[in-house]
């Protein structure tokens, strides 16, 4: 959140600790990097970052470090700005149920990339909204099958997942319209100067963002099946989001956290867990394997 557009040097966030239940932490933005401090409590209930100075309330603690850094990396500035999560139905009044929009409302711009199933372009919807447009190769996917899958996909909303906006399926190629991440895939980003010179803290932060998105998928009983650096997209300030749920499937078998791929189905061998390759069965654990390979690329 602190790395999102709109937060400046010194922006901060008081939050619950992600690693220690019941504990709190202070996160601070310092020249494009987020640094974290434990917020401890004395037996008398006073809060402190350093044992040399304690405060009765968190408000007093924030006010103190807003005046002087006093051991922090930087003096506290503005609170972290709240991210507005994009809402899919908001693109068009007639996409609430089907997400189908007129193909003529989309203008394709520069080509961003290409893959096994199609190409991705920067686009403009209704001459107002910058979007990414994935065009599927003719014959890649049946429109009816895709729309049924989209009914599941529209329930997935998380800050670290690419938001699906709309689709065009009445003729080929099928268009999938999503939010735009201007730096492209993580695979490509790591080959650029900026991505090739990431510090350890940045690498950990980016991996954590991917993990956050994948943890949400697990909570929703979804298996991605195709997690790889090419399917993680990068925005400004190293914001990472998991993308491309074309191979994702919800597992519906009661008491079985497993998805059985159809015979002849395609999947990426390099990123796929050995048991998935051997038995053609995918689970949350096989996604964890793929996440490990994705982290190695960082």
Secondary structure as GFF3:
##gff-version 3
##sequence-region A 1 298
A	DSSP	beta_strand	12	16	.	.	.	ID=ss1
A	DSSP	beta_strand	24	30	.	.	.	ID=ss2
A	DSSP	beta_strand	33	41	.	.	.	ID=ss3
A	DSSP	beta_strand	47	48	.	.	.	ID=ss4
A	DSSP	beta_strand	54	55	.	.	.	ID=ss5
A	DSSP	alpha_helix	58	67	.	.	.	ID=ss6
A	DSSP	three_ten_helix	88	91	.	.	.	ID=ss7
A	DSSP	three_ten_helix	93	95	.	.	.	ID=ss8
A	DSSP	three_ten_helix	103	105	.	.	.	ID=ss9
A	DSSP	beta_strand	106	114	.	.	.	ID=ss10
A	DSSP	beta_strand	118	125	.	.	.	ID=ss11
A	DSSP	beta_strand	129	136	.	.	.	ID=ss12
A	DSSP	alpha_helix	143	153	.	.	.	ID=ss13
A	DSSP	beta_strand	164	168	.	.	.	ID=ss14
A	DSSP	beta_strand	175	178	.	.	.	ID=ss15
A	DSSP	alpha_helix	186	189	.	.	.	ID=ss16
A	DSSP	alpha_helix	193	196	.	.	.	ID=ss17
A	DSSP	alpha_helix	200	219	.	.	.	ID=ss18
A	DSSP	beta_strand	222	223	.	.	.	ID=ss19
A	DSSP	three_ten_helix	229	231	.	.	.	ID=ss20
A	DSSP	beta_strand	232	234	.	.	.	ID=ss21
A	DSSP	three_ten_helix	236	238	.	.	.	ID=ss22
A	DSSP	beta_strand	240	242	.	.	.	ID=ss23
A	DSSP	beta_strand	249	250	.	.	.	ID=ss24
A	DSSP	beta_strand	258	260	.	.	.	ID=ss25
A	DSSP	alpha_helix	274	279	.	.	.	ID=ss26
A	DSSP	beta_strand	281	283	.	.	.	ID=ss27
A	DSSP	alpha_helix	284	297	.	.	.	ID=ss28
###
